[in-house]
Amino acid sequence: MIRIEAIWLATEPIDMRAGVDTALARVVKAFGAAQAHHAYLFAIVSSPSL
C-alpha cells in the first residue's frame, strides 16, 4: 500500500504530454522540493477538439 501523508494541489494547469521530469521540475519550483509520501495534483490543460 502506498502511504500518502499530504496532498498538494497545483494552481496552474500542466500539459501532461510534458512528462514526469517536467512535472517534477514544476513541483520543485512551486513547493521548493518534492517530499516523500506527498501527492501532487495538477489540472490538465484542455486541448481544442478536432
N, C-alpha and C positions, 0 to 999 in steps of 0.2 A: 504494500500500500504506500502511496506517495503522501507524505506529510506536508501540508501547506499551513504555514503559520500566519501569513499575511497575504492579502490580495491588493494589488495596486492597479488603478485604472488610469491609463494614459489619456490626456485631454485632447491630443491631436491624433487624427487617423493616420494609419500607415498603409502603404501599398504592400500587400502580402507577397507580391512577386519579388520583393527586395531580398528576402532570405533571412536566415537566422542571424547571420553576422550583423546585418543592418539593424534588425530588431534589438539585438544585444547592445549595439552602439547607441541606439535611442534610449534604452533603459539606463545605461551608464551616464549619458548626457543629462537625462531628466532627473534621475534619482541619486546620482553620484557613484553608485556601484550596484551590481547585481548581487542580491543576498541569497544565500542558500535557503531553501524551503519557503520562498516567496514566489507568488504567481503574479505575472504582469499581463494585463489585458489591454488589447488595442482594438479600436474600431477599424473597420475595413473601409478603405476608400472605394466608393462605388464607381464602377465604370459605366459609361453610357451603353445602352443596349444596341445591338447591331440590327 
